[in-house]
Amino acid sequence: MRVKAVIDTSVMVSVAFAKEGLAKELRDMIAEGRFALFTSKEIMAELYRVLHYPRILKQFEPAMGDIEEFIGMVMEMASITEGAYTIRKIEDDPTDDMFLACAMEAEAGYIVSRDPHLRNVKQFQGIEIIDVKTFVERVKSGR
């Protein structure tokens, strides 16, 4: 059984523009289908919006079409959940609840995040909330 995961927006922004390191390795794993990636319409809308923020465009200076290509790859490789769950867990940033809801619906084992609001939860209904390094290591080892 393949590892199932939801990846938060901050990690996906790094993955979108990665040229080396762990974020590039994670991007390659997504593209190769090395794990089952899950997302939702709500998460994808946020990702699209964030990838177009002026500060993100200024920082990464993507070539024309890079963002659309990345979004297309994610849409091709990810399974989109239906949005059956509504969760209210993270009081300090309720928008992070969408990652918990998506992971619950997908029956995912992991949420990959660097967001402190999510990371402080550590585990939710059997779903581990871990960093990129730990996740990449677990996919490599098949856990």
KEFITI-946433 format. One record per residue (C-alpha): residue number from 1; residue in three letters; x, y, z. Coordinates in steps of 0.02 Angstrom, whole numbers, plus 50000, padded with zeros to 5 digits. Each point is the difference from the previous one (the first is absolute). Layout:
% residues N
+-----+------+-------+-------+-------+
: pos : code :    c1 :    c2 :    c3 :
+-----+------+-------+-------+-------+
: NUM :  ALA :     X :     Y :     Z :
...
+-----+------+-------+-------+-------+
This chain:
% residues 143
+-----+------+-------+-------+-------+
: pos : code :    c1 :    c2 :    c3 :
+-----+------+-------+-------+-------+
:   1 :  MET : 50000 : 50000 : 50000 :
:   2 :  ARG : 50071 : 50169 : 49948 :
:   3 :  VAL : 50030 : 50141 : 50121 :
:   4 :  LYS : 49856 : 50127 : 49996 :
:   5 :  ALA : 50037 : 50183 : 50035 :
:   6 :  VAL : 49933 : 50176 : 49995 :
:   7 :  ILE : 50128 : 50139 : 49975 :
:   8 :  ASP : 49967 : 50174 : 50068 :
:   9 :  THR : 50012 : 50158 : 49896 :
:  10 :  SER : 50163 : 50066 : 50071 :
:  11 :  VAL : 50089 : 49837 : 49956 :
:  12 :  MET : 49918 : 49996 : 49827 :
:  13 :  VAL : 50064 : 50176 : 49962 :
:  14 :  SER : 50177 : 49941 : 50036 :
:  15 :  VAL : 49971 : 49843 : 49898 :
:  16 :  ALA : 49932 : 50102 : 49853 :
:  17 :  PHE : 50160 : 50099 : 49979 :
:  18 :  ALA : 50129 : 49874 : 50066 :
:  19 :  LYS : 50159 : 49976 : 49901 :
:  20 :  GLU : 50092 : 49897 : 50132 :
:  21 :  GLY : 49989 : 49927 : 50175 :
:  22 :  LEU : 49856 : 49917 : 50090 :
:  23 :  ALA : 49865 : 50103 : 49914 :
:  24 :  LYS : 50067 : 49945 : 49829 :
:  25 :  GLU : 50006 : 49821 : 50061 :
:  26 :  LEU : 49819 : 50013 : 50058 :
:  27 :  ARG : 49950 : 50076 : 49832 :
:  28 :  ASP : 50081 : 49853 : 49910 :
:  29 :  MET : 49909 : 49879 : 50115 :
:  30 :  ILE : 49834 : 50083 : 49958 :
:  31 :  ALA : 50037 : 49996 : 49813 :
:  32 :  GLU : 50052 : 49817 : 50009 :
:  33 :  GLY : 49846 : 49950 : 50103 :
:  34 :  ARG : 50109 : 49931 : 50140 :
:  35 :  PHE : 49859 : 50031 : 50124 :
:  36 :  ALA : 49814 : 50034 : 49990 :
:  37 :  LEU : 49977 : 50189 : 50006 :
:  38 :  PHE : 49832 : 50067 : 50056 :
:  39 :  THR : 49933 : 50176 : 49990 :
:  40 :  SER : 49834 : 50090 : 49993 :
:  41 :  LYS : 49922 : 50137 : 49895 :
:  42 :  GLU : 50023 : 50118 : 50147 :
:  43 :  ILE : 50185 : 49958 : 50018 :
:  44 :  MET : 50029 : 50017 : 49813 :
:  45 :  ALA : 49913 : 50170 : 49997 :
:  46 :  GLU : 50112 : 50059 : 50141 :
:  47 :  LEU : 50155 : 49932 : 49914 :
:  48 :  TYR : 49956 : 50088 : 49836 :
:  49 :  ARG : 49968 : 50163 : 50093 :
:  50 :  VAL : 50162 : 49991 : 50101 :
:  51 :  LEU : 50107 : 49955 : 49849 :
:  52 :  HIS : 49941 : 50163 : 49921 :
:  53 :  TYR : 50036 : 50113 : 50149 :
:  54 :  PRO : 50112 : 50144 : 49945 :
:  55 :  ARG : 50129 : 49960 : 50135 :
:  56 :  ILE : 50008 : 49818 : 49942 :
:  57 :  LEU : 50019 : 50052 : 49818 :
:  58 :  LYS : 50136 : 50123 : 50048 :
:  59 :  GLN : 50093 : 49874 : 50108 :
:  60 :  PHE : 49999 : 49853 : 49878 :
:  61 :  GLU : 49985 : 50089 : 49832 :
:  62 :  PRO : 49917 : 49853 : 49912 :
:  63 :  ALA : 50008 : 49987 : 49812 :
:  64 :  MET : 49836 : 50023 : 49907 :
:  65 :  GLY : 49900 : 49841 : 50016 :
:  66 :  ASP : 50097 : 49927 : 50149 :
:  67 :  ILE : 49855 : 50025 : 50121 :
:  68 :  GLU : 49871 : 49928 : 49881 :
:  69 :  GLU : 50115 : 49853 : 49963 :
:  70 :  PHE : 50021 : 49965 : 50185 :
:  71 :  ILE : 49812 : 50014 : 50035 :
:  72 :  GLY : 49968 : 49883 : 49853 :
:  73 :  MET : 50123 : 49872 : 50068 :
:  74 :  VAL : 49920 : 50006 : 50172 :
:  75 :  MET : 49825 : 49982 : 49925 :
:  76 :  GLU : 50058 : 49852 : 49896 :
:  77 :  MET : 50087 : 49910 : 50143 :
:  78 :  ALA : 49885 : 50040 : 50147 :
:  79 :  SER : 49833 : 49929 : 50047 :
:  80 :  ILE : 49875 : 50136 : 50040 :
:  81 :  THR : 49891 : 49969 : 50153 :
:  82 :  GLU : 49815 : 50041 : 49993 :
:  83 :  GLY : 49999 : 50116 : 50151 :
:  84 :  ALA : 49894 : 49887 : 50109 :
:  85 :  TYR : 50080 : 50055 : 50164 :
:  86 :  THR : 49996 : 50163 : 50095 :
:  87 :  ILE : 50124 : 50010 : 50142 :
:  88 :  ARG : 50024 : 50136 : 50129 :
:  89 :  LYS : 50161 : 49965 : 50091 :
:  90 :  ILE : 50128 : 50138 : 49972 :
:  91 :  GLU : 49935 : 50154 : 50088 :
:  92 :  ASP : 50152 : 50110 : 49962 :
:  93 :  ASP : 49981 : 49973 : 49811 :
:  94 :  PRO : 49835 : 49919 : 49952 :
:  95 :  THR : 50050 : 49996 : 49816 :
:  96 :  ASP : 50121 : 49859 : 50046 :
:  97 :  ASP : 49851 : 49890 : 50044 :
:  98 :  MET : 49979 : 49963 : 49813 :
:  99 :  PHE : 50159 : 49895 : 50004 :
: 100 :  LEU : 49934 : 49897 : 50146 :
: 101 :  ALA : 49832 : 49977 : 49912 :
: 102 :  CYS : 50082 : 49947 : 49838 :
: 103 :  ALA : 50114 : 49876 : 50089 :
: 104 :  MET : 49854 : 49927 : 50098 :
: 105 :  GLU : 49897 : 49976 : 49843 :
: 106 :  ALA : 50147 : 49923 : 49907 :
: 107 :  GLU : 50043 : 49889 : 50148 :
: 108 :  ALA : 50177 : 50067 : 49980 :
: 109 :  GLY : 50141 : 49952 : 50114 :
: 110 :  TYR : 50088 : 50167 : 49988 :
: 111 :  ILE : 49982 : 50187 : 49984 :
: 112 :  VAL : 50165 : 50075 : 49942 :
: 113 :  SER : 50016 : 50174 : 50072 :
: 114 :  ARG : 50115 : 50135 : 50063 :
: 115 :  ASP : 49855 : 50103 : 50067 :
: 116 :  PRO : 50018 : 50017 : 50189 :
: 117 :  HIS : 49811 : 49994 : 50029 :
: 118 :  LEU : 49991 : 49829 : 49916 :
: 119 :  ARG : 50168 : 49937 : 50064 :
: 120 :  ASN : 49951 : 50037 : 50180 :
: 121 :  VAL : 49854 : 49879 : 49982 :
: 122 :  LYS : 50127 : 49862 : 49961 :
: 123 :  GLN : 49866 : 49868 : 49974 :
: 124 :  PHE : 49814 : 50007 : 49961 :
: 125 :  GLN : 49886 : 49848 : 49993 :
: 126 :  GLY : 50149 : 49888 : 49961 :
: 127 :  ILE : 50072 : 50118 : 49869 :
: 128 :  GLU : 50180 : 50052 : 50033 :
: 129 :  ILE : 50046 : 50180 : 49964 :
: 130 :  ILE : 50183 : 49999 : 49949 :
: 131 :  ASP : 50133 : 50103 : 49912 :
: 132 :  VAL : 50064 : 49975 : 49823 :
: 133 :  LYS : 50161 : 49913 : 50052 :
: 134 :  THR : 49910 : 49870 : 50105 :
: 135 :  PHE : 49871 : 49970 : 49864 :
: 136 :  VAL : 50129 : 49978 : 49861 :
: 137 :  GLU : 50094 : 49875 : 50109 :
: 138 :  ARG : 49840 : 49903 : 50035 :
: 139 :  VAL : 49952 : 49992 : 49816 :
: 140 :  LYS : 50174 : 49938 : 49957 :
: 141 :  SER : 49988 : 49865 : 50132 :
: 142 :  GLY : 49822 : 49953 : 49950 :
: 143 :  ARG : 49919 : 50045 : 50166 :
+-----+------+-------+-------+-------+
